[in-house]
Amino acid sequence: MANFRKKRKCGLGYGNGSITVGGISNIHRGLGGGRSNNSSSPVLTNLSISGNSAGSGGGMSNNSSSPVLTNVSISGNSASSHGGGMYNYDSSPKIRNSIVWGNTAPAPNGPAVYNDSSTSVFSNSIVQGSGGSGSWNTTDFGTDDGGNLDTDP
């Protein structure tokens, strides 16, 4: 049986936070409160990342990574610096059929997503502040691959 009280490497990365079946919740770190990806390409499906906080990437932080997220909800996370929902550095995340909503970070540092030398690709997702596919904000959110909405779920 795993002992999560000790700092161990697991599927969620390093940390002492709590793990909730079907999601990640209530973790605080410097980078990536819920999930921190470093030089990796994880495939995450049917997951909820909520209630986390970090300096950057309250929900998720990606550093030189290319994660693929499908049916993932990133909500209710906060960052004191950049990317309340997701912070990306030198990364290329692909987000499909997912929700990024209700996250916070100081303006103008991306309450939903903050890309630093990165390009996120969103498709069929609900992304707060993105403008949706009709008027996608490429500067802040990366590539619109179609079917995206900016409507409170």
TORPA-4810 file (N, C-alpha, C, O; in nm, 3 decimals):
<nodes>
NODE_1_0.084_-0.118_0.000_0.000_0.000_0.000_0.088_0.124_0.000_0.185_0.131_0.076_M
NODE_2_0.057_0.220_-0.085_0.137_0.341_-0.098_0.120_0.432_0.024_0.010_0.445_0.078_A
NODE_3_0.228_0.492_0.066_0.226_0.588_0.176_0.244_0.727_0.117_0.357_0.766_0.085_N
NODE_4_0.136_0.803_0.101_0.141_0.934_0.038_0.187_1.043_0.134_0.197_1.159_0.094_F
NODE_5_0.214_1.009_0.259_0.263_1.109_0.353_0.410_1.139_0.330_0.458_1.246_0.366_R
NODE_6_0.480_1.046_0.271_0.620_1.067_0.239_0.629_1.117_0.096_0.544_1.087_0.012_K
NODE_7_0.733_1.194_0.069_0.752_1.246_-0.065_0.799_1.133_-0.155_0.911_1.083_-0.140_K
NODE_8_0.715_1.093_-0.250_0.748_0.983_-0.339_0.711_1.020_-0.482_0.624_1.104_-0.505_R
NODE_9_0.779_0.957_-0.575_0.744_0.976_-0.714_0.626_0.884_-0.746_0.629_0.764_-0.718_K
NODE_10_0.522_0.943_-0.804_0.405_0.863_-0.843_0.354_0.918_-0.976_0.419_1.002_-1.036_C
NODE_11_0.241_0.872_-1.021_0.185_0.918_-1.148_0.154_1.066_-1.150_0.138_1.124_-1.257_G
NODE_12_0.145_1.128_-1.035_0.112_1.270_-1.028_0.236_1.356_-1.014_0.224_1.479_-1.011_L
NODE_13_0.352_1.299_-1.005_0.475_1.375_-0.985_0.515_1.369_-0.839_0.464_1.285_-0.764_G
NODE_14_0.603_1.456_-0.798_0.647_1.460_-0.659_0.553_1.547_-0.578_0.508_1.651_-0.627_Y
NODE_15_0.522_1.508_-0.457_0.440_1.594_-0.374_0.382_1.523_-0.254_0.384_1.401_-0.245_G
NODE_16_0.330_1.602_-0.164_0.270_1.551_-0.041_0.118_1.574_-0.040_0.055_1.554_0.063_N
NODE_17_0.060_1.614_-0.151_-0.081_1.651_-0.155_-0.176_1.533_-0.146_-0.134_1.417_-0.150_G
NODE_18_-0.302_1.565_-0.135_-0.404_1.460_-0.131_-0.444_1.420_-0.271_-0.438_1.501_-0.364_S
NODE_19_-0.486_1.297_-0.287_-0.529_1.246_-0.416_-0.674_1.204_-0.404_-0.711_1.132_-0.312_I
NODE_20_-0.756_1.250_-0.498_-0.897_1.217_-0.499_-0.924_1.125_-0.617_-0.877_1.153_-0.727_T
NODE_21_-0.997_1.017_-0.597_-1.029_0.926_-0.705_-1.103_1.005_-0.813_-1.200_1.075_-0.784_V
NODE_22_-1.056_0.992_-0.936_-1.119_1.062_-1.048_-1.071_1.205_-1.062_-1.121_1.277_-1.149_G
NODE_23_-0.979_1.249_-0.982_-0.933_1.387_-0.994_-0.817_1.417_-0.903_-0.769_1.332_-0.828_G
NODE_24_-0.773_1.539_-0.910_-0.663_1.586_-0.827_-0.715_1.708_-0.753_-0.775_1.796_-0.815_I
NODE_25_-0.692_1.716_-0.623_-0.743_1.832_-0.550_-0.656_1.871_-0.433_-0.586_1.788_-0.374_S
NODE_26_-0.661_2.000_-0.402_-0.602_2.058_-0.281_-0.452_2.032_-0.264_-0.409_1.982_-0.160_N
NODE_27_-0.375_2.065_-0.364_-0.231_2.053_-0.357_-0.173_2.193_-0.379_-0.226_2.270_-0.458_I
NODE_28_-0.063_2.226_-0.309_0.006_2.353_-0.332_0.153_2.326_-0.360_0.218_2.250_-0.289_H
NODE_29_0.203_2.389_-0.465_0.343_2.376_-0.503_0.390_2.508_-0.564_0.309_2.598_-0.587_R
NODE_30_0.521_2.519_-0.590_0.574_2.635_-0.660_0.530_2.636_-0.805_0.491_2.741_-0.857_G
NODE_31_0.536_2.521_-0.871_0.493_2.505_-1.010_0.397_2.386_-1.018_0.425_2.278_-0.966_L
NODE_32_0.285_2.407_-1.083_0.191_2.297_-1.105_0.128_2.244_-0.980_0.165_2.138_-0.931_G
NODE_33_0.031_2.318_-0.926_-0.034_2.277_-0.802_-0.096_2.139_-0.810_-0.082_2.060_-0.717_G
NODE_34_-0.166_2.109_-0.919_-0.230_1.978_-0.935_-0.143_1.878_-1.006_-0.143_1.760_-0.973_G
NODE_35_-0.069_1.925_-1.104_0.014_1.836_-1.187_0.130_1.917_-1.242_0.110_2.028_-1.291_R
NODE_36_0.250_1.864_-1.235_0.369_1.928_-1.290_0.435_1.832_-1.387_0.478_1.723_-1.348_S
NODE_37_0.442_1.871_-1.516_0.504_1.787_-1.619_0.637_1.848_-1.660_0.642_1.964_-1.699_N
NODE_38_0.742_1.772_-1.650_0.876_1.817_-1.688_0.936_1.721_-1.789_0.959_1.603_-1.760_N
NODE_39_0.962_1.772_-1.909_1.022_1.690_-2.017_0.947_1.559_-2.032_1.007_1.451_-2.032_S
NODE_40_0.815_1.569_-2.045_0.733_1.449_-2.056_0.615_1.473_-2.150_0.587_1.586_-2.189_S
NODE_41_0.548_1.366_-2.185_0.432_1.372_-2.274_0.321_1.282_-2.220_0.283_1.185_-2.286_S
NODE_42_0.268_1.313_-2.103_0.162_1.228_-2.047_0.032_1.241_-2.125_0.003_1.345_-2.184_P
NODE_43_-0.046_1.135_-2.125_-0.180_1.135_-2.183_-0.276_1.128_-2.066_-0.279_1.028_-1.994_V
NODE_44_-0.355_1.233_-2.046_-0.447_1.240_-1.933_-0.590_1.241_-1.985_-0.625_1.324_-2.069_L
NODE_45_-0.672_1.150_-1.935_-0.810_1.135_-1.982_-0.905_1.122_-1.865_-0.874_1.056_-1.765_T
NODE_46_-1.024_1.185_-1.878_-1.130_1.176_-1.777_-1.080_1.213_-1.638_-1.088_1.133_-1.545_N
NODE_47_-1.030_1.333_-1.625_-0.967_1.377_-1.501_-1.019_1.516_-1.464_-1.047_1.598_-1.552_L
NODE_48_-1.031_1.541_-1.336_-1.066_1.674_-1.286_-0.952_1.725_-1.200_-0.909_1.658_-1.106_S
NODE_49_-0.902_1.845_-1.233_-0.795_1.908_-1.156_-0.854_2.035_-1.097_-0.879_2.131_-1.170_I
NODE_50_-0.877_2.036_-0.966_-0.945_2.151_-0.905_-0.897_2.176_-0.764_-0.848_2.087_-0.695_S
NODE_51_-0.913_2.302_-0.721_-0.884_2.339_-0.583_-0.737_2.342_-0.547_-0.702_2.323_-0.430_G
NODE_52_-0.650_2.365_-0.644_-0.506_2.366_-0.620_-0.451_2.508_-0.630_-0.517_2.597_-0.683_N
NODE_53_-0.331_2.528_-0.579_-0.266_2.658_-0.592_-0.117_2.639_-0.611_-0.059_2.539_-0.569_S
NODE_54_-0.055_2.737_-0.677_0.088_2.734_-0.703_0.134_2.874_-0.739_0.052_2.963_-0.763_A
NODE_55_0.264_2.894_-0.743_0.317_3.020_-0.792_0.280_3.039_-0.937_0.230_3.146_-0.975_G
NODE_56_0.303_2.938_-1.020_0.264_2.936_-1.162_0.203_2.801_-1.194_0.253_2.696_-1.153_S
NODE_57_0.092_2.805_-1.268_0.023_2.681_-1.303_-0.054_2.623_-1.187_-0.022_2.513_-1.141_G
NODE_58_-0.154_2.695_-1.139_-0.232_2.648_-1.025_-0.287_2.508_-1.046_-0.282_2.426_-0.955_G
NODE_59_-0.339_2.480_-1.166_-0.389_2.347_-1.199_-0.281_2.257_-1.253_-0.265_2.143_-1.209_G
NODE_60_-0.204_2.310_-1.352_-0.101_2.229_-1.418_0.011_2.318_-1.469_-0.013_2.429_-1.517_M
NODE_61_0.132_2.268_-1.458_0.250_2.335_-1.513_0.318_2.240_-1.610_0.336_2.122_-1.580_S
NODE_62_0.356_2.292_-1.727_0.426_2.213_-1.828_0.558_2.280_-1.862_0.560_2.397_-1.901_N
NODE_63_0.667_2.207_-1.849_0.800_2.256_-1.880_0.864_2.161_-1.981_0.894_2.046_-1.947_N
NODE_64_0.884_2.208_-2.104_0.940_2.123_-2.210_0.860_1.994_-2.222_0.917_1.884_-2.229_S
NODE_65_0.729_2.008_-2.223_0.640_1.891_-2.225_0.532_1.905_-2.332_0.502_2.015_-2.378_S
NODE_66_0.474_1.793_-2.370_0.367_1.789_-2.469_0.254_1.699_-2.422_0.229_1.594_-2.482_S
NODE_67_0.186_1.737_-2.315_0.077_1.652_-2.266_-0.043_1.656_-2.360_-0.065_1.753_-2.432_P
NODE_68_-0.121_1.549_-2.359_-0.246_1.542_-2.433_-0.356_1.524_-2.329_-0.358_1.425_-2.256_V
NODE_69_-0.448_1.621_-2.323_-0.558_1.617_-2.227_-0.689_1.595_-2.301_-0.720_1.669_-2.394_L
NODE_70_-0.766_1.495_-2.261_-0.896_1.467_-2.322_-0.997_1.447_-2.210_-0.975_1.369_-2.117_T
NODE_71_-1.109_1.518_-2.219_-1.214_1.512_-2.117_-1.158_1.547_-1.979_-1.183_1.477_-1.881_N
NODE_72_-1.083_1.655_-1.973_-1.022_1.701_-1.848_-1.086_1.834_-1.808_-1.103_1.923_-1.892_V
NODE_73_-1.120_1.847_-1.683_-1.173_1.972_-1.629_-1.067_2.034_-1.539_-1.021_1.972_-1.443_S
NODE_74_-1.028_2.158_-1.571_-0.932_2.232_-1.490_-1.006_2.355_-1.439_-1.029_2.449_-1.514_I
NODE_75_-1.044_2.353_-1.310_-1.127_2.462_-1.257_-1.098_2.486_-1.109_-1.054_2.396_-1.037_S
NODE_76_-1.124_2.610_-1.066_-1.111_2.643_-0.925_-0.968_2.641_-0.873_-0.946_2.624_-0.753_G
NODE_77_-0.870_2.660_-0.961_-0.730_2.663_-0.922_-0.682_2.807_-0.920_-0.745_2.895_-0.979_N
NODE_78_-0.571_2.834_-0.852_-0.518_2.970_-0.849_-0.366_2.971_-0.856_-0.299_2.878_-0.811_S
NODE_79_-0.313_3.078_-0.914_-0.169_3.099_-0.920_-0.140_3.240_-0.872_-0.212_3.334_-0.905_A
NODE_80_-0.035_3.254_-0.794_0.001_3.387_-0.744_0.079_3.466_-0.849_0.096_3.587_-0.835_S
NODE_81_0.127_3.398_-0.955_0.203_3.466_-1.059_0.141_3.449_-1.198_0.084_3.545_-1.251_S
NODE_82_0.151_3.330_-1.258_0.107_3.307_-1.396_0.024_3.179_-1.409_0.051_3.079_-1.344_H
NODE_83_-0.078_3.185_-1.494_-0.153_3.066_-1.531_-0.230_2.999_-1.420_-0.186_2.897_-1.367_G
NODE_84_-0.344_3.056_-1.383_-0.426_2.996_-1.279_-0.467_2.854_-1.312_-0.466_2.767_-1.226_G
NODE_85_-0.504_2.830_-1.439_-0.541_2.696_-1.483_-0.421_2.617_-1.530_-0.399_2.503_-1.487_G
NODE_86_-0.342_2.678_-1.621_-0.228_2.608_-1.679_-0.116_2.706_-1.714_-0.141_2.812_-1.771_M
NODE_87_0.007_2.669_-1.679_0.126_2.746_-1.716_0.211_2.659_-1.806_0.243_2.545_-1.771_Y
NODE_88_0.250_2.714_-1.922_0.330_2.639_-2.018_0.459_2.712_-2.049_0.458_2.830_-2.085_N
NODE_89_0.572_2.641_-2.036_0.701_2.696_-2.076_0.766_2.599_-2.173_0.790_2.482_-2.139_Y
NODE_90_0.796_2.648_-2.294_0.861_2.565_-2.396_0.785_2.432_-2.412_0.846_2.325_-2.416_D
NODE_91_0.653_2.442_-2.421_0.567_2.324_-2.424_0.462_2.334_-2.534_0.435_2.442_-2.585_S
NODE_92_0.403_2.220_-2.569_0.300_2.213_-2.672_0.185_2.124_-2.628_0.166_2.016_-2.685_S
NODE_93_0.109_2.166_-2.528_-0.003_2.082_-2.484_-0.116_2.080_-2.586_-0.141_2.178_-2.656_P
NODE_94_-0.184_1.966_-2.595_-0.303_1.951_-2.678_-0.420_1.924_-2.584_-0.419_1.829_-2.507_K
NODE_95_-0.522_2.010_-2.593_-0.636_2.000_-2.503_-0.761_1.976_-2.587_-0.795_2.057_-2.673_I
NODE_96_-0.830_1.863_-2.562_-0.946_1.823_-2.642_-1.065_1.794_-2.550_-1.049_1.734_-2.444_R
NODE_97_-1.184_1.836_-2.593_-1.306_1.805_-2.520_-1.291_1.831_-2.370_-1.331_1.749_-2.288_N
NODE_98_-1.234_1.945_-2.336_-1.202_1.975_-2.197_-1.258_2.110_-2.155_-1.305_2.187_-2.239_S
NODE_99_-1.253_2.138_-2.027_-1.302_2.264_-1.971_-1.190_2.327_-1.890_-1.131_2.264_-1.803_I
NODE_100_-1.162_2.455_-1.921_-1.068_2.534_-1.841_-1.146_2.659_-1.800_-1.160_2.753_-1.879_V
NODE_101_-1.196_2.659_-1.676_-1.289_2.764_-1.635_-1.278_2.789_-1.484_-1.258_2.696_-1.406_W
NODE_102_-1.292_2.916_-1.444_-1.301_2.949_-1.302_-1.169_2.944_-1.228_-1.167_2.924_-1.107_G
NODE_103_-1.058_2.963_-1.299_-0.926_2.967_-1.237_-0.884_3.113_-1.220_-0.937_3.201_-1.288_N
NODE_104_-0.791_3.141_-1.131_-0.750_3.279_-1.108_-0.598_3.296_-1.107_-0.523_3.207_-1.066_T
NODE_105_-0.556_3.412_-1.156_-0.417_3.457_-1.152_-0.421_3.608_-1.174_-0.516_3.658_-1.234_A
NODE_106_-0.320_3.682_-1.126_-0.322_3.827_-1.145_-0.321_3.865_-1.293_-0.248_3.806_-1.373_P
NODE_107_-0.402_3.966_-1.330_-0.403_4.017_-1.468_-0.269_4.084_-1.495_-0.214_4.145_-1.404_A
NODE_108_-0.216_4.076_-1.613_-0.266_4.008_-1.732_-0.202_3.870_-1.751_-0.180_3.828_-1.864_P
NODE_109_-0.172_3.802_-1.645_-0.092_3.679_-1.651_-0.171_3.550_-1.668_-0.128_3.445_-1.621_N
NODE_110_-0.283_3.557_-1.735_-0.356_3.437_-1.772_-0.426_3.364_-1.661_-0.373_3.267_-1.607_G
NODE_111_-0.547_3.408_-1.625_-0.621_3.331_-1.526_-0.651_3.189_-1.575_-0.656_3.096_-1.494_P
NODE_112_-0.671_3.171_-1.707_-0.698_3.038_-1.760_-0.568_2.969_-1.801_-0.533_2.864_-1.748_A
NODE_113_-0.497_3.030_-1.896_-0.376_2.970_-1.953_-0.270_3.078_-1.972_-0.303_3.189_-2.013_V
NODE_114_-0.145_3.046_-1.942_-0.035_3.137_-1.971_0.071_3.060_-2.049_0.126_2.961_-2.001_Y
NODE_115_0.098_3.106_-2.172_0.197_3.042_-2.259_0.324_3.127_-2.266_0.319_3.243_-2.305_N
NODE_116_0.436_3.069_-2.228_0.566_3.133_-2.235_0.653_3.049_-2.329_0.694_2.939_-2.293_D
NODE_117_0.680_3.100_-2.449_0.754_3.024_-2.551_0.686_2.890_-2.578_0.752_2.788_-2.595_S
NODE_118_0.553_2.892_-2.580_0.474_2.770_-2.595_0.356_2.794_-2.689_0.315_2.907_-2.711_S
NODE_119_0.304_2.685_-2.744_0.181_2.692_-2.823_0.088_2.580_-2.778_0.116_2.462_-2.798_T
NODE_120_-0.022_2.619_-2.717_-0.126_2.524_-2.680_-0.219_2.506_-2.799_-0.239_2.600_-2.877_S
NODE_121_-0.275_2.387_-2.815_-0.373_2.360_-2.920_-0.501_2.313_-2.852_-0.502_2.211_-2.783_V
NODE_122_-0.608_2.388_-2.874_-0.739_2.357_-2.814_-0.837_2.314_-2.921_-0.843_2.374_-3.029_F
NODE_123_-0.914_2.208_-2.893_-1.023_2.168_-2.983_-1.142_2.119_-2.900_-1.126_2.049_-2.801_S
NODE_124_-1.260_2.160_-2.945_-1.387_2.119_-2.881_-1.383_2.135_-2.730_-1.427_2.046_-2.657_N
NODE_125_-1.332_2.249_-2.684_-1.318_2.274_-2.541_-1.385_2.404_-2.501_-1.410_2.490_-2.585_S
NODE_126_-1.413_2.417_-2.374_-1.469_2.540_-2.318_-1.357_2.607_-2.240_-1.309_2.553_-2.140_I
NODE_127_-1.315_2.726_-2.288_-1.199_2.793_-2.231_-1.235_2.937_-2.197_-1.263_3.017_-2.286_V
NODE_128_-1.233_2.970_-2.070_-1.271_3.103_-2.024_-1.175_3.209_-2.077_-1.053_3.197_-2.066_Q
NODE_129_-1.233_3.315_-2.135_-1.156_3.428_-2.183_-1.095_3.410_-2.321_-1.026_3.499_-2.371_G
NODE_130_-1.119_3.295_-2.384_-1.057_3.264_-2.514_-1.126_3.333_-2.631_-1.065_3.351_-2.737_S
NODE_131_-1.252_3.371_-2.614_-1.329_3.424_-2.725_-1.400_3.316_-2.805_-1.482_3.348_-2.891_G
NODE_132_-1.371_3.190_-2.777_-1.431_3.080_-2.853_-1.375_3.077_-2.995_-1.302_3.167_-3.034_G
NODE_133_-1.409_2.975_-3.071_-1.354_2.960_-3.206_-1.387_3.077_-3.297_-1.309_3.109_-3.387_S
NODE_134_-1.502_3.143_-3.275_-1.542_3.255_-3.359_-1.450_3.376_-3.349_-1.434_3.448_-3.447_G
NODE_135_-1.391_3.399_-3.233_-1.299_3.512_-3.215_-1.187_3.473_-3.119_-1.162_3.540_-3.018_S
NODE_136_-1.120_3.364_-3.153_-1.015_3.304_-3.070_-0.901_3.403_-3.044_-0.858_3.474_-3.135_W
NODE_137_-0.854_3.406_-2.920_-0.742_3.491_-2.878_-0.612_3.411_-2.890_-0.567_3.349_-2.794_N
NODE_138_-0.552_3.413_-3.010_-0.431_3.333_-3.034_-0.312_3.382_-2.952_-0.225_3.302_-2.916_T
NODE_139_-0.307_3.511_-2.923_-0.195_3.566_-2.847_-0.184_3.501_-2.710_-0.074_3.464_-2.668_T
NODE_140_-0.295_3.487_-2.640_-0.294_3.433_-2.504_-0.315_3.282_-2.495_-0.268_3.218_-2.401_D
NODE_141_-0.386_3.224_-2.592_-0.428_3.084_-2.578_-0.363_2.986_-2.674_-0.371_2.865_-2.652_F
NODE_142_-0.298_3.034_-2.779_-0.237_2.943_-2.875_-0.327_2.916_-2.993_-0.392_3.007_-3.044_G
NODE_143_-0.333_2.793_-3.038_-0.402_2.755_-3.161_-0.544_2.706_-3.136_-0.569_2.624_-3.048_T
NODE_144_-0.636_2.761_-3.216_-0.775_2.716_-3.214_-0.789_2.607_-3.320_-0.776_2.635_-3.439_D
NODE_145_-0.815_2.485_-3.277_-0.830_2.373_-3.370_-0.978_2.345_-3.399_-1.013_2.242_-3.456_D
NODE_146_-1.065_2.441_-3.358_-1.206_2.433_-3.392_-1.295_2.379_-3.280_-1.252_2.300_-3.196_G
NODE_147_-1.420_2.425_-3.282_-1.521_2.374_-3.191_-1.509_2.424_-3.048_-1.568_2.365_-2.958_G
NODE_148_-1.434_2.532_-3.025_-1.415_2.582_-2.888_-1.520_2.687_-2.851_-1.571_2.758_-2.937_N
NODE_149_-1.551_2.695_-2.723_-1.649_2.791_-2.672_-1.590_2.871_-2.557_-1.499_2.825_-2.488_L
NODE_150_-1.643_2.992_-2.539_-1.610_3.075_-2.423_-1.742_3.106_-2.354_-1.784_3.222_-2.349_D
NODE_151_-1.805_3.003_-2.301_-1.936_3.013_-2.237_-1.932_2.936_-2.106_-1.887_2.821_-2.101_T
NODE_152_-1.980_2.998_-2.000_-1.981_2.935_-1.869_-2.051_2.799_-1.875_-2.169_2.791_-1.911_D
NODE_153_-1.978_2.693_-1.840_-2.037_2.560_-1.850_-2.143_2.540_-1.743_-2.204_2.433_-1.736_P
</nodes>
